[in-house]
Amino acid sequence: MQNSALPKALTDLIEAFGSLPGVGARTAERYAYAVLKKSAGDARKLAAALENLHGRIKQCPKTFALINSGQEISPLYDDPQRNRQLVAIVEEPFDVLALENTGQFRGTYHVLGGAISPIDGVGPEQLHIPELIQRLKDDDVREVILATNASVEGESTALYIQKQLEEADLTVIASNAKQSMDCHGDKSPRNDDNAPPREPLKITRLARGLPIGVDLEYADQITLSHALKGRQEL
């Protein structure tokens, strides 16, 4: 039964916010009340942004990153200053933003659209893996960085992709991220019919280790294990 202490319009908004992932009942109430306290004009801007969201955004057909509806392809792929032979494979579109914010990566991206998770009903066939393999061949990619999350699902997805690349008749060199090519590396020329065979595809993984500000006694065993394996000479 609806709570008569609040108007229906407000409870409807609370329910709408509460349907978002990670938003609990109290947070949904705060969001709804914050919107109510703003002017009607601000509320209309929010409503317009939500209404126009799906119509103004689409997926890049090459990278599967989010782009404006008027664009044909992602500018992060089309930019001549980006190295198309270096591809970071991520799970979701906002992972692209996280890497871009570092200002250290000048390659391109491939968004899988999730991670393999049988418990959530997500299998390999629902991810953009076949498109990835075709793109690696078309662009003569020299290195892929498996930038999936450090979770059970992310690790399983990374291992599955590595296996698929091996089965796709691509010669593979697996290595740690610290051994990978410089993210600002120059583009290598494409091979023509008279050129030697293409260089082996290198597969690297983002390094795992201790975050800044965490004491050893509070670090979990998995993090410590990755930190030991990824130690570097000074």
PyMOL commands that set and color helices and strands:
alter all, ss='L'
color gray80, all
select helices_A, chain A and resi 8-18+25-37+40-52+54-56+75-78+93-100+118-120+124-126+129-138+152-167+177-179+216-218+221-229
alter helices_A, ss='H'
color red, helices_A
select strands_A, chain A and resi 57-59+66-68+83-90+107-111+143-146+172-176+201-205
alter strands_A, ss='S'
color yellow, strands_A
deselect
rebuild
show_as cartoon
